[in-house]
Amino acid sequence: MTTGSGVYAVVHLSLLAARLQASHRQAARLAEHQERARITQDLHNLFGSSLVSIAVQSENALRHTPASTPAYRALSDISALARRAHDDVRDIVEGRASTQLHAELVHVQSLLTGADVVTRTTLPRRVNLPAPVSSCLIAVLRESVGNVLQHSQASRCDIEVRTDADRVRLSIDNDGVRAAPARSVSGSGLASLRYRVLALGGTLETERANGRFTLVVGLPRETLDPPLPLGDAERIHQGACP
């Protein structure tokens, strides 16, 4: 009886411990979902309304600006950019893919050209990629081009997408490296991109040499099944665009 009672107590304590751990995990997941919901709502309410306000005010100013002036073109670009950013925010909130890789390449080329950065983009004529791969490449493209515009003194930027039977490769190279290391090299933006790329079974490499900064991402054409959850730390030139 003593032995049986001891075994029962050990088993019972083990079950209680397992249930307690499961309860803690469930509470953590619930807290994570609630925080994501809060961030999503804040993103929609704060940034969405601000972007709409920028677009409306720019469009109002356009009505009083001669169409032949540089100010008119600048206001028109600001309005279009604000509308596009608002659409992106809405797509993120609703969990939809915001755009296609080709369209994003055309957009970032327009941004770079508007900032007097000579830009060359190369993309295969037909690129059929799974949604997670395409979304990841678009995120890399946006972050990298944002860093070029904000943290570099680039006069030229080369963007190239190459594909083969198994992998897709995106490279972004610019000549605007400053004397001091750019924040984009060690900032949270690049770290987040690296984690996202690794979660899809890809690689992200950077190089600074001779005044140039190059970022290269390689991803499998087919994503992992199932894809690794981004929040789980333990699972861790054919035809250029116009």
C-alpha positions as CSV (number, residue, x, y, z in Angstrom):
1,M,0.0,0.0,0.0
2,T,2.8,2.4,0.8
3,T,4.5,1.7,-2.6
4,G,1.2,2.1,-4.4
5,S,0.4,5.3,-2.6
6,G,3.8,6.7,-3.5
7,V,3.4,5.8,-7.1
8,Y,0.0,7.4,-7.2
9,A,1.3,10.5,-5.6
10,V,4.1,10.8,-8.1
11,V,1.8,10.2,-11.1
12,H,-0.7,12.7,-9.7
13,L,1.9,15.4,-9.2
14,S,3.2,14.8,-12.7
15,L,-0.3,15.2,-14.2
16,L,-0.8,18.4,-12.1
17,A,2.5,19.8,-13.4
18,A,1.7,18.9,-17.0
19,R,-1.7,20.6,-16.6
20,L,-0.1,23.7,-15.0
21,Q,2.4,24.0,-17.9
22,A,-0.3,23.6,-20.5
23,S,-2.3,26.3,-18.7
24,H,0.7,28.6,-18.7
25,R,1.3,28.0,-22.4
26,Q,-2.4,28.7,-23.2
27,A,-2.3,31.9,-21.2
28,A,0.9,33.0,-23.0
29,R,-0.7,32.3,-26.4
30,L,-3.8,34.2,-25.4
31,A,-1.8,37.1,-24.2
32,E,0.2,37.0,-27.5
33,H,-3.0,37.0,-29.6
34,Q,-4.5,39.9,-27.6
35,E,-1.3,41.9,-28.0
36,R,-1.3,41.3,-31.8
37,A,-4.9,42.3,-32.0
38,R,-4.2,45.5,-30.1
39,I,-1.2,46.3,-32.3
40,T,-3.3,45.6,-35.4
41,Q,-6.1,47.9,-34.2
42,D,-3.6,50.7,-33.3
43,L,-2.0,50.3,-36.7
44,H,-5.4,50.7,-38.4
45,N,-6.6,53.6,-36.2
46,L,-3.4,55.7,-35.8
47,F,-1.4,55.2,-39.0
48,G,-4.4,54.6,-41.3
49,S,-6.1,57.9,-40.3
50,S,-2.8,59.8,-40.5
51,L,-2.1,58.5,-44.0
52,V,-5.6,59.4,-45.2
53,S,-5.2,62.9,-43.7
54,I,-1.9,63.3,-45.6
55,A,-3.5,62.2,-48.8
56,V,-6.5,64.5,-48.4
57,Q,-4.4,67.5,-47.6
58,S,-2.0,66.9,-50.5
59,E,-5.0,66.6,-52.9
60,N,-6.5,69.8,-51.5
61,A,-3.2,71.6,-52.1
62,L,-3.0,70.2,-55.6
63,R,-6.2,72.1,-56.5
64,H,-4.4,75.4,-55.9
65,T,-1.1,74.5,-57.5
66,P,-0.3,75.0,-61.2
67,A,0.1,71.7,-62.9
68,S,3.3,72.6,-64.6
69,T,5.3,73.3,-61.4
70,P,7.6,71.0,-59.5
71,A,5.5,71.5,-56.4
72,Y,2.5,70.0,-58.2
73,R,4.5,66.9,-59.1
74,A,5.8,66.6,-55.6
75,L,2.3,66.9,-54.0
76,S,1.0,64.4,-56.5
77,D,3.7,61.9,-55.5
78,I,3.0,62.5,-51.8
79,S,-0.7,61.9,-52.3
80,A,-0.2,58.7,-54.3
81,L,2.3,57.4,-51.8
82,A,0.0,58.1,-48.8
83,R,-2.9,56.3,-50.6
84,R,-0.7,53.3,-51.3
85,A,0.6,53.2,-47.7
86,H,-3.0,53.3,-46.4
87,D,-3.9,50.4,-48.7
88,D,-0.9,48.5,-47.4
89,V,-1.9,49.1,-43.8
90,R,-5.5,47.9,-44.5
91,D,-4.2,44.8,-46.2
92,I,-1.9,44.0,-43.2
93,V,-4.8,44.5,-40.8
94,E,-7.0,42.2,-42.9
95,G,-4.3,39.7,-43.4
96,R,-4.1,39.9,-47.2
97,A,-1.0,40.0,-49.5
98,S,-0.6,43.7,-50.4
99,T,0.9,43.5,-53.8
100,Q,2.9,41.4,-56.3
101,L,6.7,41.4,-56.5
102,H,6.8,42.9,-60.0
103,A,4.5,45.8,-58.9
104,E,6.6,46.4,-55.8
105,L,9.8,46.6,-57.9
106,V,8.2,49.2,-60.1
107,H,7.2,51.1,-57.1
108,V,10.5,51.1,-55.3
109,Q,12.2,52.1,-58.6
110,S,10.0,55.1,-58.8
111,L,10.8,56.0,-55.2
112,L,14.6,55.7,-55.8
113,T,14.4,57.6,-59.1
114,G,12.4,60.4,-57.3
115,A,15.3,60.7,-54.8
116,D,17.8,61.0,-57.7
117,V,19.2,57.5,-57.2
118,V,20.0,55.9,-60.6
119,T,18.2,52.5,-60.4
120,R,18.5,49.3,-62.4
121,T,16.0,46.5,-61.7
122,T,16.1,43.1,-63.3
123,L,13.3,40.6,-63.0
124,P,12.5,37.4,-65.0
125,R,9.5,37.8,-67.3
126,R,7.5,35.3,-65.4
127,V,7.9,34.8,-61.7
128,N,5.3,32.4,-60.0
129,L,6.1,32.2,-56.3
130,P,4.1,31.0,-53.3
131,A,2.5,33.8,-51.3
132,P,4.9,33.4,-48.3
133,V,8.0,33.7,-50.5
134,S,6.6,36.6,-52.5
135,S,5.6,38.4,-49.3
136,C,9.0,37.8,-47.7
137,L,10.8,39.2,-50.7
138,I,8.6,42.2,-50.8
139,A,9.3,42.9,-47.1
140,V,13.1,42.6,-47.7
141,L,12.7,44.9,-50.7
142,R,10.8,47.6,-48.8
143,E,13.1,47.5,-45.8
144,S,16.3,47.6,-47.9
145,V,15.1,50.5,-50.1
146,G,13.9,52.4,-47.1
147,N,17.4,52.1,-45.6
148,V,18.9,53.2,-48.9
149,L,16.7,56.3,-48.8
150,Q,17.1,57.1,-45.1
151,H,20.6,55.9,-44.1
152,S,22.8,56.1,-47.1
153,Q,24.2,58.6,-49.6
154,A,23.6,56.4,-52.6
155,S,23.7,57.6,-56.2
156,R,23.0,54.2,-57.7
157,C,21.1,51.1,-56.7
158,D,21.0,47.8,-58.5
159,I,18.1,45.4,-57.7
160,E,18.1,41.9,-59.3
161,V,15.8,38.9,-59.0
162,R,17.0,35.6,-60.3
163,T,15.2,32.2,-60.2
164,D,16.1,28.6,-61.0
165,A,14.2,25.4,-60.6
166,D,14.6,25.3,-56.8
167,R,15.4,28.8,-55.5
168,V,14.8,32.5,-55.9
169,R,17.5,35.1,-55.3
170,L,17.1,38.8,-54.5
171,S,20.1,41.1,-54.4
172,I,20.1,44.8,-53.6
173,D,23.4,46.7,-54.0
174,N,24.0,50.4,-53.5
175,D,27.0,52.7,-53.5
176,G,26.0,54.9,-50.6
177,V,27.9,53.4,-47.6
178,R,28.9,56.1,-45.2
179,A,32.1,56.2,-43.2
180,A,30.4,55.1,-40.0
181,P,28.4,51.8,-40.1
182,A,24.8,52.4,-41.2
183,R,22.1,51.6,-38.7
184,S,20.5,49.2,-41.2
185,V,23.4,46.8,-40.8
186,S,22.7,45.9,-37.2
187,G,19.3,47.4,-36.6
188,S,16.1,45.6,-35.6
189,G,14.8,45.9,-39.2
190,L,17.5,43.7,-40.6
191,A,17.3,41.3,-37.7
192,S,13.6,40.9,-38.2
193,L,14.1,40.2,-41.9
194,R,16.8,37.6,-41.2
195,Y,14.4,35.8,-38.9
196,R,11.6,35.9,-41.4
197,V,13.9,34.6,-44.1
198,L,15.3,31.8,-41.9
199,A,11.7,30.8,-41.0
200,L,11.1,30.0,-44.7
201,G,14.4,28.0,-45.0
202,G,16.3,30.7,-46.7
203,T,19.5,32.7,-46.2
204,L,20.3,36.4,-45.8
205,E,23.8,37.8,-46.3
206,T,25.2,41.3,-46.3
207,E,28.5,42.7,-47.4
208,R,30.2,46.1,-47.0
209,A,33.1,46.7,-49.3
210,N,34.6,49.6,-51.3
211,G,31.9,52.0,-50.4
212,R,29.1,49.6,-51.3
213,F,26.5,47.7,-49.3
214,T,25.0,44.5,-50.7
215,L,22.2,42.4,-49.4
216,V,21.4,39.0,-50.8
217,V,18.4,36.8,-49.9
218,G,18.0,33.3,-51.2
219,L,14.7,31.4,-50.7
220,P,13.4,28.0,-51.8
221,R,10.8,28.2,-54.5
222,E,8.6,25.9,-52.4
223,T,8.1,26.9,-48.8
224,L,8.5,24.5,-45.8
225,D,5.4,22.5,-45.1
226,P,4.2,23.6,-42.6
227,P,6.0,27.0,-42.5
228,L,7.8,27.8,-39.3
229,P,5.8,30.1,-37.1
230,L,7.7,33.5,-36.9
231,G,7.0,33.7,-33.1
232,D,8.5,30.3,-32.2
233,A,12.2,30.9,-31.3
234,E,12.9,27.1,-31.0
235,R,12.2,26.4,-34.7
236,I,14.3,28.6,-35.5
237,H,18.8,39.4,-67.0
238,Q,15.9,38.7,-68.5
239,G,13.7,41.8,-69.2
240,A,14.3,44.6,-66.8
241,C,11.3,46.5,-65.3
242,P,10.5,49.7,-67.1
